[in-house]
Amino acid sequence: MVLNEPETSLHPDLLPALARLIAAAAKNTQILVVTHAPLLIQELSAASICARLHLVKDFGETKLEGATPFNKTKWNWPAR
């Protein structure tokens, strides 16, 4: 499941609760969250089940921060 900017239209005080809901759901399925909200990133990063992947722009190309051909992140695609 992909959540694209789930913080949109939410009051910032609700972001910790949203992060807890996302972390709870992530125990049963893989969830990708795309966000620009520092508080949501902070809350999700604190959950042991979550891993943070930071994307950066490099000469117009979007790349995974710190990635090289030898240490690329392995995606976990569940069997259907």
mmCIF file of the N, C-alpha and C atoms, coordinates in Angstrom:
data_MODEL
# 
_entry.id   MODEL 
# 
loop_
_atom_site.group_PDB 
_atom_site.id 
_atom_site.type_symbol 
_atom_site.label_atom_id 
_atom_site.label_alt_id 
_atom_site.label_comp_id 
_atom_site.label_asym_id 
_atom_site.label_entity_id 
_atom_site.label_seq_id 
_atom_site.pdbx_PDB_ins_code 
_atom_site.Cartn_x 
_atom_site.Cartn_y 
_atom_site.Cartn_z 
_atom_site.occupancy 
_atom_site.B_iso_or_equiv 
_atom_site.pdbx_formal_charge 
_atom_site.auth_seq_id 
_atom_site.auth_comp_id 
_atom_site.auth_asym_id 
_atom_site.auth_atom_id 
_atom_site.pdbx_PDB_model_num 
ATOM 1   N N  . MET A 1 1  ? 0.839  -1.151  0.000   1.00 0.00 ? 1  MET A N  1 
ATOM 2   C CA . MET A 1 1  ? 0.000  0.000   0.000   1.00 0.00 ? 1  MET A CA 1 
ATOM 3   C C  . MET A 1 1  ? 0.895  1.228   0.000   1.00 0.00 ? 1  MET A C  1 
ATOM 4   N N  . VAL A 1 2  ? 0.527  2.221   -0.775  1.00 0.00 ? 2  VAL A N  1 
ATOM 5   C CA . VAL A 1 2  ? 1.275  3.471   -0.823  1.00 0.00 ? 2  VAL A CA 1 
ATOM 6   C C  . VAL A 1 2  ? 0.376  4.590   -0.308  1.00 0.00 ? 2  VAL A C  1 
ATOM 7   N N  . LEU A 1 3  ? 0.885  5.338   0.658   1.00 0.00 ? 3  LEU A N  1 
ATOM 8   C CA . LEU A 1 3  ? 0.186  6.508   1.177   1.00 0.00 ? 3  LEU A CA 1 
ATOM 9   C C  . LEU A 1 3  ? 0.967  7.730   0.713   1.00 0.00 ? 3  LEU A C  1 
ATOM 10  N N  . ASN A 1 4  ? 0.375  8.492   -0.178  1.00 0.00 ? 4  ASN A N  1 
ATOM 11  C CA . ASN A 1 4  ? 1.033  9.660   -0.729  1.00 0.00 ? 4  ASN A CA 1 
ATOM 12  C C  . ASN A 1 4  ? 0.591  10.902  0.035   1.00 0.00 ? 4  ASN A C  1 
ATOM 13  N N  . GLU A 1 5  ? 1.494  11.462  0.819   1.00 0.00 ? 5  GLU A N  1 
ATOM 14  C CA . GLU A 1 5  ? 1.258  12.651  1.622   1.00 0.00 ? 5  GLU A CA 1 
ATOM 15  C C  . GLU A 1 5  ? -0.024 12.554  2.446   1.00 0.00 ? 5  GLU A C  1 
ATOM 16  N N  . PRO A 1 6  ? -0.097 11.555  3.334   1.00 0.00 ? 6  PRO A N  1 
ATOM 17  C CA . PRO A 1 6  ? -1.310 11.378  4.135   1.00 0.00 ? 6  PRO A CA 1 
ATOM 18  C C  . PRO A 1 6  ? -1.557 12.522  5.114   1.00 0.00 ? 6  PRO A C  1 
ATOM 19  N N  . GLU A 1 7  ? -0.565 13.378  5.312   1.00 0.00 ? 7  GLU A N  1 
ATOM 20  C CA . GLU A 1 7  ? -0.719 14.493  6.241   1.00 0.00 ? 7  GLU A CA 1 
ATOM 21  C C  . GLU A 1 7  ? -1.528 15.647  5.662   1.00 0.00 ? 7  GLU A C  1 
ATOM 22  N N  . THR A 1 8  ? -1.782 15.599  4.352   1.00 0.00 ? 8  THR A N  1 
ATOM 23  C CA . THR A 1 8  ? -2.527 16.672  3.705   1.00 0.00 ? 8  THR A CA 1 
ATOM 24  C C  . THR A 1 8  ? -3.894 16.843  4.362   1.00 0.00 ? 8  THR A C  1 
ATOM 25  N N  . SER A 1 9  ? -4.217 18.057  4.691   1.00 0.00 ? 9  SER A N  1 
ATOM 26  C CA . SER A 1 9  ? -5.505 18.441  5.298   1.00 0.00 ? 9  SER A CA 1 
ATOM 27  C C  . SER A 1 9  ? -5.666 17.940  6.735   1.00 0.00 ? 9  SER A C  1 
ATOM 28  N N  . LEU A 1 10 ? -4.603 17.452  7.357   1.00 0.00 ? 10 LEU A N  1 
ATOM 29  C CA . LEU A 1 10 ? -4.671 17.052  8.756   1.00 0.00 ? 10 LEU A CA 1 
ATOM 30  C C  . LEU A 1 10 ? -4.018 18.113  9.626   1.00 0.00 ? 10 LEU A C  1 
ATOM 31  N N  . HIS A 1 11 ? -4.569 18.321  10.805  1.00 0.00 ? 11 HIS A N  1 
ATOM 32  C CA . HIS A 1 11 ? -3.942 19.208  11.774  1.00 0.00 ? 11 HIS A CA 1 
ATOM 33  C C  . HIS A 1 11 ? -2.656 18.547  12.260  1.00 0.00 ? 11 HIS A C  1 
ATOM 34  N N  . PRO A 1 12 ? -1.573 19.304  12.430  1.00 0.00 ? 12 PRO A N  1 
ATOM 35  C CA . PRO A 1 12 ? -0.295 18.715  12.861  1.00 0.00 ? 12 PRO A CA 1 
ATOM 36  C C  . PRO A 1 12 ? -0.393 17.917  14.159  1.00 0.00 ? 12 PRO A C  1 
ATOM 37  N N  . ASP A 1 13 ? -1.315 18.256  15.041  1.00 0.00 ? 13 ASP A N  1 
ATOM 38  C CA . ASP A 1 13 ? -1.471 17.513  16.295  1.00 0.00 ? 13 ASP A CA 1 
ATOM 39  C C  . ASP A 1 13 ? -1.928 16.077  16.073  1.00 0.00 ? 13 ASP A C  1 
ATOM 40  N N  . LEU A 1 14 ? -2.471 15.785  14.879  1.00 0.00 ? 14 LEU A N  1 
ATOM 41  C CA . LEU A 1 14 ? -2.959 14.441  14.577  1.00 0.00 ? 14 LEU A CA 1 
ATOM 42  C C  . LEU A 1 14 ? -1.884 13.533  13.971  1.00 0.00 ? 14 LEU A C  1 
ATOM 43  N N  . LEU A 1 15 ? -0.737 14.094  13.629  1.00 0.00 ? 15 LEU A N  1 
ATOM 44  C CA . LEU A 1 15 ? 0.305  13.297  12.965  1.00 0.00 ? 15 LEU A CA 1 
ATOM 45  C C  . LEU A 1 15 ? 0.874  12.169  13.831  1.00 0.00 ? 15 LEU A C  1 
ATOM 46  N N  . PRO A 1 16 ? 1.099  12.357  15.133  1.00 0.00 ? 16 PRO A N  1 
ATOM 47  C CA . PRO A 1 16 ? 1.561  11.217  15.936  1.00 0.00 ? 16 PRO A CA 1 
ATOM 48  C C  . PRO A 1 16 ? 0.560  10.054  15.948  1.00 0.00 ? 16 PRO A C  1 
ATOM 49  N N  . ALA A 1 17 ? -0.724 10.368  16.021  1.00 0.00 ? 17 ALA A N  1 
ATOM 50  C CA . ALA A 1 17 ? -1.743 9.315   15.985  1.00 0.00 ? 17 ALA A CA 1 
ATOM 51  C C  . ALA A 1 17 ? -1.755 8.630   14.619  1.00 0.00 ? 17 ALA A C  1 
ATOM 52  N N  . LEU A 1 18 ? -1.610 9.403   13.555  1.00 0.00 ? 18 LEU A N  1 
ATOM 53  C CA . LEU A 1 18 ? -1.545 8.824   12.214  1.00 0.00 ? 18 LEU A CA 1 
ATOM 54  C C  . LEU A 1 18 ? -0.345 7.886   12.096  1.00 0.00 ? 18 LEU A C  1 
ATOM 55  N N  . ALA A 1 19 ? 0.802  8.305   12.640  1.00 0.00 ? 19 ALA A N  1 
ATOM 56  C CA . ALA A 1 19 ? 2.001  7.461   12.594  1.00 0.00 ? 19 ALA A CA 1 
ATOM 57  C C  . ALA A 1 19 ? 1.773  6.151   13.339  1.00 0.00 ? 19 ALA A C  1 
ATOM 58  N N  . ARG A 1 20 ? 1.094  6.201   14.477  1.00 0.00 ? 20 ARG A N  1 
ATOM 59  C CA . ARG A 1 20 ? 0.805  4.967   15.227  1.00 0.00 ? 20 ARG A CA 1 
ATOM 60  C C  . ARG A 1 20 ? -0.106 4.040   14.424  1.00 0.00 ? 20 ARG A C  1 
ATOM 61  N N  . LEU A 1 21 ? -1.087 4.600   13.739  1.00 0.00 ? 21 LEU A N  1 
ATOM 62  C CA . LEU A 1 21 ? -1.989 3.787   12.910  1.00 0.00 ? 21 LEU A CA 1 
ATOM 63  C C  . LEU A 1 21 ? -1.230 3.147   11.745  1.00 0.00 ? 21 LEU A C  1 
ATOM 64  N N  . ILE A 1 22 ? -0.363 3.918   11.115  1.00 0.00 ? 22 ILE A N  1 
ATOM 65  C CA . ILE A 1 22 ? 0.428  3.392   9.997   1.00 0.00 ? 22 ILE A CA 1 
ATOM 66  C C  . ILE A 1 22 ? 1.353  2.272   10.483  1.00 0.00 ? 22 ILE A C  1 
ATOM 67  N N  . ALA A 1 23 ? 2.036  2.490   11.614  1.00 0.00 ? 23 ALA A N  1 
ATOM 68  C CA . ALA A 1 23 ? 2.943  1.472   12.161  1.00 0.00 ? 23 ALA A CA 1 
ATOM 69  C C  . ALA A 1 23 ? 2.177  0.207   12.532  1.00 0.00 ? 23 ALA A C  1 
ATOM 70  N N  . ALA A 1 24 ? 0.978  0.346   13.072  1.00 0.00 ? 24 ALA A N  1 
ATOM 71  C CA . ALA A 1 24 ? 0.166  -0.825  13.420  1.00 0.00 ? 24 ALA A CA 1 
ATOM 72  C C  . ALA A 1 24 ? -0.238 -1.590  12.162  1.00 0.00 ? 24 ALA A C  1 
ATOM 73  N N  . ALA A 1 25 ? -0.632 -0.869  11.117  1.00 0.00 ? 25 ALA A N  1 
ATOM 74  C CA . ALA A 1 25 ? -1.024 -1.525  9.868   1.00 0.00 ? 25 ALA A CA 1 
ATOM 75  C C  . ALA A 1 25 ? 0.172  -2.186  9.195   1.00 0.00 ? 25 ALA A C  1 
ATOM 76  N N  . ALA A 1 26 ? 1.373  -1.621  9.389   1.00 0.00 ? 26 ALA A N  1 
ATOM 77  C CA . ALA A 1 26 ? 2.584  -2.167  8.762   1.00 0.00 ? 26 ALA A CA 1 
ATOM 78  C C  . ALA A 1 26 ? 2.971  -3.524  9.326   1.00 0.00 ? 26 ALA A C  1 
ATOM 79  N N  . LYS A 1 27 ? 2.388  -3.907  10.442  1.00 0.00 ? 27 LYS A N  1 
ATOM 80  C CA . LYS A 1 27 ? 2.668  -5.241  10.990  1.00 0.00 ? 27 LYS A CA 1 
ATOM 81  C C  . LYS A 1 27 ? 2.041  -6.334  10.137  1.00 0.00 ? 27 LYS A C  1 
ATOM 82  N N  . ASN A 1 28 ? 1.034  -5.977  9.334   1.00 0.00 ? 28 ASN A N  1 
ATOM 83  C CA . ASN A 1 28 ? 0.312  -6.956  8.529   1.00 0.00 ? 28 ASN A CA 1 
ATOM 84  C C  . ASN A 1 28 ? 0.545  -6.824  7.029   1.00 0.00 ? 28 ASN A C  1 
ATOM 85  N N  . THR A 1 29 ? 1.092  -5.700  6.593   1.00 0.00 ? 29 THR A N  1 
ATOM 86  C CA . THR A 1 29 ? 1.308  -5.483  5.164   1.00 0.00 ? 29 THR A CA 1 
ATOM 87  C C  . THR A 1 29 ? 2.414  -4.456  4.970   1.00 0.00 ? 29 THR A C  1 
ATOM 88  N N  . GLN A 1 30 ? 3.030  -4.452  3.806   1.00 0.00 ? 30 GLN A N  1 
ATOM 89  C CA . GLN A 1 30 ? 4.080  -3.479  3.514   1.00 0.00 ? 30 GLN A CA 1 
ATOM 90  C C  . GLN A 1 30 ? 3.423  -2.160  3.123   1.00 0.00 ? 30 GLN A C  1 
ATOM 91  N N  . ILE A 1 31 ? 3.849  -1.082  3.759   1.00 0.00 ? 31 ILE A N  1 
ATOM 92  C CA . ILE A 1 31 ? 3.286  0.238   3.495   1.00 0.00 ? 31 ILE A CA 1 
ATOM 93  C C  . ILE A 1 31 ? 4.422  1.191   3.155   1.00 0.00 ? 31 ILE A C  1 
ATOM 94  N N  . LEU A 1 32 ? 4.262  1.923   2.070   1.00 0.00 ? 32 LEU A N  1 
ATOM 95  C CA . LEU A 1 32 ? 5.203  2.976   1.693   1.00 0.00 ? 32 LEU A CA 1 
ATOM 96  C C  . LEU A 1 32 ? 4.507  4.301   1.941   1.00 0.00 ? 32 LEU A C  1 
ATOM 97  N N  . VAL A 1 33 ? 5.169  5.199   2.662   1.00 0.00 ? 33 VAL A N  1 
ATOM 98  C CA . VAL A 1 33 ? 4.601  6.511   2.961   1.00 0.00 ? 33 VAL A CA 1 
ATOM 99  C C  . VAL A 1 33 ? 5.484  7.566   2.314   1.00 0.00 ? 33 VAL A C  1 
ATOM 100 N N  . VAL A 1 34 ? 4.883  8.405   1.485   1.00 0.00 ? 34 VAL A N  1 
ATOM 101 C CA . VAL A 1 34 ? 5.578  9.525   0.871   1.00 0.00 ? 34 VAL A CA 1 
ATOM 102 C C  . VAL A 1 34 ? 5.102  10.770  1.604   1.00 0.00 ? 34 VAL A C  1 
ATOM 103 N N  . THR A 1 35 ? 6.036  11.499  2.234   1.00 0.00 ? 35 THR A N  1 
ATOM 104 C CA . THR A 1 35 ? 5.630  12.652  3.021   1.00 0.00 ? 35 THR A CA 1 
ATOM 105 C C  . THR A 1 35 ? 6.714  13.718  3.033   1.00 0.00 ? 35 THR A C  1 
ATOM 106 N N  . HIS A 1 36 ? 6.275  14.941  3.287   1.00 0.00 ? 36 HIS A N  1 
ATOM 107 C CA . HIS A 1 36 ? 7.186  16.067  3.484   1.00 0.00 ? 36 HIS A CA 1 
ATOM 108 C C  . HIS A 1 36 ? 7.064  16.595  4.909   1.00 0.00 ? 36 HIS A C  1 
ATOM 109 N N  . ALA A 1 37 ? 6.254  15.950  5.741   1.00 0.00 ? 37 ALA A N  1 
ATOM 110 C CA . ALA A 1 37 ? 5.986  16.418  7.098   1.00 0.00 ? 37 ALA A CA 1 
ATOM 111 C C  . ALA A 1 37 ? 7.067  15.915  8.059   1.00 0.00 ? 37 ALA A C  1 
ATOM 112 N N  . PRO A 1 38 ? 7.929  16.802  8.566   1.00 0.00 ? 38 PRO A N  1 
ATOM 113 C CA . PRO A 1 38 ? 8.997  16.372  9.475   1.00 0.00 ? 38 PRO A CA 1 
ATOM 114 C C  . PRO A 1 38 ? 8.478  15.630  10.707  1.00 0.00 ? 38 PRO A C  1 
ATOM 115 N N  . LEU A 1 39 ? 7.340  16.051  11.256  1.00 0.00 ? 39 LEU A N  1 
ATOM 116 C CA . LEU A 1 39 ? 6.811  15.388  12.448  1.00 0.00 ? 39 LEU A CA 1 
ATOM 117 C C  . LEU A 1 39 ? 6.380  13.957  12.134  1.00 0.00 ? 39 LEU A C  1 
ATOM 118 N N  . LEU A 1 40 ? 5.747  13.736  10.997  1.00 0.00 ? 40 LEU A N  1 
ATOM 119 C CA . LEU A 1 40 ? 5.336  12.382  10.613  1.00 0.00 ? 40 LEU A CA 1 
ATOM 120 C C  . LEU A 1 40 ? 6.570  11.509  10.369  1.00 0.00 ? 40 LEU A C  1 
ATOM 121 N N  . ILE A 1 41 ? 7.592  12.070  9.728   1.00 0.00 ? 41 ILE A N  1 
ATOM 122 C CA . ILE A 1 41 ? 8.841  11.331  9.501   1.00 0.00 ? 41 ILE A CA 1 
ATOM 123 C C  . ILE A 1 41 ? 9.468  10.945  10.835  1.00 0.00 ? 41 ILE A C  1 
ATOM 124 N N  . GLN A 1 42 ? 9.513  11.895  11.758  1.00 0.00 ? 42 GLN A N  1 
ATOM 125 C CA . GLN A 1 42 ? 10.102 11.649  13.081  1.00 0.00 ? 42 GLN A CA 1 
ATOM 126 C C  . GLN A 1 42 ? 9.350  10.547  13.822  1.00 0.00 ? 42 GLN A C  1 
ATOM 127 N N  . GLU A 1 43 ? 8.030  10.614  13.816  1.00 0.00 ? 43 GLU A N  1 
ATOM 128 C CA . GLU A 1 43 ? 7.220  9.626   14.525  1.00 0.00 ? 43 GLU A CA 1 
ATOM 129 C C  . GLU A 1 43 ? 7.361  8.237   13.904  1.00 0.00 ? 43 GLU A C  1 
ATOM 130 N N  . LEU A 1 44 ? 7.353  8.163   12.585  1.00 0.00 ? 44 LEU A N  1 
ATOM 131 C CA . LEU A 1 44 ? 7.485  6.863   11.920  1.00 0.00 ? 44 LEU A CA 1 
ATOM 132 C C  . LEU A 1 44 ? 8.896  6.298   12.101  1.00 0.00 ? 44 LEU A C  1 
ATOM 133 N N  . SER A 1 45 ? 9.907  7.162   12.069  1.00 0.00 ? 45 SER A N  1 
ATOM 134 C CA . SER A 1 45 ? 11.289 6.707   12.244  1.00 0.00 ? 45 SER A CA 1 
ATOM 135 C C  . SER A 1 45 ? 11.520 6.111   13.624  1.00 0.00 ? 45 SER A C  1 
ATOM 136 N N  . ALA A 1 46 ? 10.741 6.557   14.606  1.00 0.00 ? 46 ALA A N  1 
ATOM 137 C CA . ALA A 1 46 ? 10.888 6.054   15.971  1.00 0.00 ? 46 ALA A CA 1 
ATOM 138 C C  . ALA A 1 46 ? 10.319 4.640   16.130  1.00 0.00 ? 46 ALA A C  1 
ATOM 139 N N  . ALA A 1 47 ? 9.447  4.228   15.217  1.00 0.00 ? 47 ALA A N  1 
ATOM 140 C CA . ALA A 1 47 ? 8.858  2.886   15.281  1.00 0.00 ? 47 ALA A CA 1 
ATOM 141 C C  . ALA A 1 47 ? 9.870  1.872   14.753  1.00 0.00 ? 47 ALA A C  1 
ATOM 142 N N  . SER A 1 48 ? 10.119 0.824   15.528  1.00 0.00 ? 48 SER A N  1 
ATOM 143 C CA . SER A 1 48 ? 11.137 -0.163  15.140  1.00 0.00 ? 48 SER A CA 1 
ATOM 144 C C  . SER A 1 48 ? 10.784 -0.911  13.859  1.00 0.00 ? 48 SER A C  1 
ATOM 145 N N  . ILE A 1 49 ? 9.516  -0.976  13.535  1.00 0.00 ? 49 ILE A N  1 
ATOM 146 C CA . ILE A 1 49 ? 9.078  -1.707  12.347  1.00 0.00 ? 49 ILE A CA 1 
ATOM 147 C C  . ILE A 1 49 ? 9.278  -0.890  11.066  1.00 0.00 ? 49 ILE A C  1 
ATOM 148 N N  . CYS A 1 50 ? 9.551  0.398   11.201  1.00 0.00 ? 50 CYS A N  1 
ATOM 149 C CA . CYS A 1 50 ? 9.656  1.287   10.044  1.00 0.00 ? 50 CYS A CA 1 
ATOM 150 C C  . CYS A 1 50 ? 11.101 1.556   9.658   1.00 0.00 ? 50 CYS A C  1 
ATOM 151 N N  . ALA A 1 51 ? 11.325 1.685   8.372   1.00 0.00 ? 51 ALA A N  1 
ATOM 152 C CA . ALA A 1 51 ? 12.644 2.044   7.846   1.00 0.00 ? 51 ALA A CA 1 
ATOM 153 C C  . ALA A 1 51 ? 12.486 3.296   6.998   1.00 0.00 ? 51 ALA A C  1 
ATOM 154 N N  . ARG A 1 52 ? 13.406 4.240   7.165   1.00 0.00 ? 52 ARG A N  1 
ATOM 155 C CA . ARG A 1 52 ? 13.324 5.504   6.438   1.00 0.00 ? 52 ARG A CA 1 
ATOM 156 C C  . ARG A 1 52 ? 14.207 5.453   5.210   1.00 0.00 ? 52 ARG A C  1 
ATOM 157 N N  . LEU A 1 53 ? 13.636 5.795   4.076   1.00 0.00 ? 53 LEU A N  1 
ATOM 158 C CA . LEU A 1 53 ? 14.380 5.928   2.833   1.00 0.00 ? 53 LEU A CA 1 
ATOM 159 C C  . LEU A 1 53 ? 14.239 7.380   2.400   1.00 0.00 ? 53 LEU A C  1 
ATOM 160 N N  . HIS A 1 54 ? 15.348 8.086   2.264   1.00 0.00 ? 54 HIS A N  1 
ATOM 161 C CA . HIS A 1 54 ? 15.329 9.502   1.935   1.00 0.00 ? 54 HIS A CA 1 
ATOM 162 C C  . HIS A 1 54 ? 15.705 9.680   0.470   1.00 0.00 ? 54 HIS A C  1 
ATOM 163 N N  . LEU A 1 55 ? 14.810 10.292  -0.301  1.00 0.00 ? 55 LEU A N  1 
ATOM 164 C CA . LEU A 1 55 ? 15.067 10.545  -1.713  1.00 0.00 ? 55 LEU A CA 1 
ATOM 165 C C  . LEU A 1 55 ? 15.610 11.951  -1.887  1.00 0.00 ? 55 LEU A C  1 
ATOM 166 N N  . VAL A 1 56 ? 16.555 12.117  -2.791  1.00 0.00 ? 56 VAL A N  1 
ATOM 167 C CA . VAL A 1 56 ? 17.149 13.421  -3.074  1.00 0.00 ? 56 VAL A CA 1 
ATOM 168 C C  . VAL A 1 56 ? 17.177 13.655  -4.584  1.00 0.00 ? 56 VAL A C  1 
ATOM 169 N N  . LYS A 1 57 ? 17.128 14.919  -4.976  1.00 0.00 ? 57 LYS A N  1 
ATOM 170 C CA . LYS A 1 57 ? 17.249 15.283  -6.386  1.00 0.00 ? 57 LYS A CA 1 
ATOM 171 C C  . LYS A 1 57 ? 18.721 15.514  -6.693  1.00 0.00 ? 57 LYS A C  1 
ATOM 172 N N  . ASP A 1 58 ? 19.200 14.905  -7.766  1.00 0.00 ? 58 ASP A N  1 
ATOM 173 C CA . ASP A 1 58 ? 20.585 15.048  -8.191  1.00 0.00 ? 58 ASP A CA 1 
ATOM 174 C C  . ASP A 1 58 ? 20.592 15.341  -9.683  1.00 0.00 ? 58 ASP A C  1 
ATOM 175 N N  . PHE A 1 59 ? 20.797 16.601  -10.029 1.00 0.00 ? 59 PHE A N  1 
ATOM 176 C CA . PHE A 1 59 ? 20.775 17.024  -11.433 1.00 0.00 ? 59 PHE A CA 1 
ATOM 177 C C  . PHE A 1 59 ? 19.497 16.568  -12.141 1.00 0.00 ? 59 PHE A C  1 
ATOM 178 N N  . GLY A 1 60 ? 18.353 16.774  -11.484 1.00 0.00 ? 60 GLY A N  1 
ATOM 179 C CA . GLY A 1 60 ? 17.064 16.445  -12.065 1.00 0.00 ? 60 GLY A CA 1 
ATOM 180 C C  . GLY A 1 60 ? 16.649 14.996  -11.920 1.00 0.00 ? 60 GLY A C  1 
ATOM 181 N N  . GLU A 1 61 ? 17.527 14.170  -11.388 1.00 0.00 ? 61 GLU A N  1 
ATOM 182 C CA . GLU A 1 61 ? 17.218 12.744  -11.197 1.00 0.00 ? 61 GLU A CA 1 
ATOM 183 C C  . GLU A 1 61 ? 16.950 12.474  -9.718  1.00 0.00 ? 61 GLU A C  1 
ATOM 184 N N  . THR A 1 62 ? 15.893 11.725  -9.429  1.00 0.00 ? 62 THR A N  1 
ATOM 185 C CA . THR A 1 62 ? 15.583 11.362  -8.052  1.00 0.00 ? 62 THR A CA 1 
ATOM 186 C C  . THR A 1 62 ? 16.334 10.089  -7.700  1.00 0.00 ? 62 THR A C  1 
ATOM 187 N N  . LYS A 1 63 ? 17.104 10.170  -6.586  1.00 0.00 ? 63 LYS A N  1 
ATOM 188 C CA . LYS A 1 63 ? 17.913 9.031   -6.170  1.00 0.00 ? 63 LYS A CA 1 
ATOM 189 C C  . LYS A 1 63 ? 17.697 8.746   -4.692  1.00 0.00 ? 63 LYS A C  1 
ATOM 190 N N  . LEU A 1 64 ? 17.985 7.535   -4.305  1.00 0.00 ? 64 LEU A N  1 
ATOM 191 C CA . LEU A 1 64 ? 17.952 7.150   -2.901  1.00 0.00 ? 64 LEU A CA 1 
ATOM 192 C C  . LEU A 1 64 ? 19.236 7.633   -2.250  1.00 0.00 ? 64 LEU A C  1 
ATOM 193 N N  . GLU A 1 65 ? 19.103 8.425   -1.200  1.00 0.00 ? 65 GLU A N  1 
ATOM 194 C CA . GLU A 1 65 ? 20.273 8.999   -0.532  1.00 0.00 ? 65 GLU A CA 1 
ATOM 195 C C  . GLU A 1 65 ? 21.214 7.900   -0.037  1.00 0.00 ? 65 GLU A C  1 
ATOM 196 N N  . GLY A 1 66 ? 22.483 8.044   -0.376  1.00 0.00 ? 66 GLY A N  1 
ATOM 197 C CA . GLY A 1 66 ? 23.497 7.102   0.082   1.00 0.00 ? 66 GLY A CA 1 
ATOM 198 C C  . GLY A 1 66 ? 23.571 5.803   -0.704  1.00 0.00 ? 66 GLY A C  1 
ATOM 199 N N  . ALA A 1 67 ? 22.718 5.632   -1.700  1.00 0.00 ? 67 ALA A N  1 
ATOM 200 C CA . ALA A 1 67 ? 22.711 4.377   -2.456  1.00 0.00 ? 67 ALA A CA 1 
ATOM 201 C C  . ALA A 1 67 ? 23.851 4.352   -3.472  1.00 0.00 ? 67 ALA A C  1 
ATOM 202 N N  . THR A 1 68 ? 24.462 3.198   -3.582  1.00 0.00 ? 68 THR A N  1 
ATOM 203 C CA . THR A 1 68 ? 25.477 2.941   -4.600  1.00 0.00 ? 68 THR A CA 1 
ATOM 204 C C  . THR A 1 68 ? 25.053 1.653   -5.311  1.00 0.00 ? 68 THR A C  1 
ATOM 205 N N  . PRO A 1 69 ? 25.685 1.316   -6.398  1.00 0.00 ? 69 PRO A N  1 
ATOM 206 C CA . PRO A 1 69 ? 25.324 0.054   -7.061  1.00 0.00 ? 69 PRO A CA 1 
ATOM 207 C C  . PRO A 1 69 ? 25.514 -1.171  -6.162  1.00 0.00 ? 69 PRO A C  1 
ATOM 208 N N  . PHE A 1 70 ? 26.297 -1.031  -5.085  1.00 0.00 ? 70 PHE A N  1 
ATOM 209 C CA . PHE A 1 70 ? 26.606 -2.174  -4.230  1.00 0.00 ? 70 PHE A CA 1 
ATOM 210 C C  . PHE A 1 70 ? 25.751 -2.269  -2.971  1.00 0.00 ? 70 PHE A C  1 
ATOM 211 N N  . ASN A 1 71 ? 25.019 -1.214  -2.617  1.00 0.00 ? 71 ASN A N  1 
ATOM 212 C CA . ASN A 1 71 ? 24.233 -1.261  -1.382  1.00 0.00 ? 71 ASN A CA 1 
ATOM 213 C C  . ASN A 1 71 ? 22.780 -0.837  -1.575  1.00 0.00 ? 71 ASN A C  1 
ATOM 214 N N  . LYS A 1 72 ? 22.260 -1.029  -2.753  1.00 0.00 ? 72 LYS A N  1 
ATOM 215 C CA . LYS A 1 72 ? 20.874 -0.639  -3.008  1.00 0.00 ? 72 LYS A CA 1 
ATOM 216 C C  . LYS A 1 72 ? 19.924 -1.391  -2.075  1.00 0.00 ? 72 LYS A C  1 
ATOM 217 N N  . THR A 1 73 ? 18.845 -0.711  -1.702  1.00 0.00 ? 73 THR A N  1 
ATOM 218 C CA . THR A 1 73 ? 17.845 -1.316  -0.834  1.00 0.00 ? 73 THR A CA 1 
ATOM 219 C C  . THR A 1 73 ? 17.134 -2.447  -1.558  1.00 0.00 ? 73 THR A C  1 
ATOM 220 N N  . LYS A 1 74 ? 16.978 -3.570  -0.857  1.00 0.00 ? 74 LYS A N  1 
ATOM 221 C CA . LYS A 1 74 ? 16.256 -4.696  -1.433  1.00 0.00 ? 74 LYS A CA 1 
ATOM 222 C C  . LYS A 1 74 ? 14.786 -4.564  -1.052  1.00 0.00 ? 74 LYS A C  1 
ATOM 223 N N  . TRP A 1 75 ? 13.936 -4.584  -2.037  1.00 0.00 ? 75 TRP A N  1 
ATOM 224 C CA . TRP A 1 75 ? 12.501 -4.442  -1.789  1.00 0.00 ? 75 TRP A CA 1 
ATOM 225 C C  . TRP A 1 75 ? 11.918 -5.796  -1.416  1.00 0.00 ? 75 TRP A C  1 
ATOM 226 N N  . ASN A 1 76 ? 10.982 -5.785  -0.519  1.00 0.00 ? 76 ASN A N  1 
ATOM 227 C CA . ASN A 1 76 ? 10.325 -7.000  -0.071  1.00 0.00 ? 76 ASN A CA 1 
ATOM 228 C C  . ASN A 1 76 ? 8.963  -7.107  -0.745  1.00 0.00 ? 76 ASN A C  1 
ATOM 229 N N  . TRP A 1 77 ? 8.905  -7.839  -1.869  1.00 0.00 ? 77 TRP A N  1 
ATOM 230 C CA . TRP A 1 77 ? 7.644  -8.012  -2.574  1.00 0.00 ? 77 TRP A CA 1 
ATOM 231 C C  . TRP A 1 77 ? 7.035  -9.338  -2.145  1.00 0.00 ? 77 TRP A C  1 
ATOM 232 N N  . PRO A 1 78 ? 5.921  -9.292  -1.417  1.00 0.00 ? 78 PRO A N  1 
ATOM 233 C CA . PRO A 1 78 ? 5.315  -10.535 -0.919  1.00 0.00 ? 78 PRO A CA 1 
ATOM 234 C C  . PRO A 1 78 ? 4.766  -11.389 -2.064  1.00 0.00 ? 78 PRO A C  1 
ATOM 235 N N  . ALA A 1 79 ? 4.724  -12.704 -1.839  1.00 0.00 ? 79 ALA A N  1 
ATOM 236 C CA . ALA A 1 79 ? 4.156  -13.615 -2.820  1.00 0.00 ? 79 ALA A CA 1 
ATOM 237 C C  . ALA A 1 79 ? 2.648  -13.401 -2.894  1.00 0.00 ? 79 ALA A C  1 
ATOM 238 N N  . ARG A 1 80 ? 2.109  -13.611 -4.047  1.00 0.00 ? 80 ARG A N  1 
ATOM 239 C CA . ARG A 1 80 ? 0.655  -13.461 -4.208  1.00 0.00 ? 80 ARG A CA 1 
ATOM 240 C C  . ARG A 1 80 ? -0.027 -14.785 -4.090  1.00 0.00 ? 80 ARG A C  1 
# 
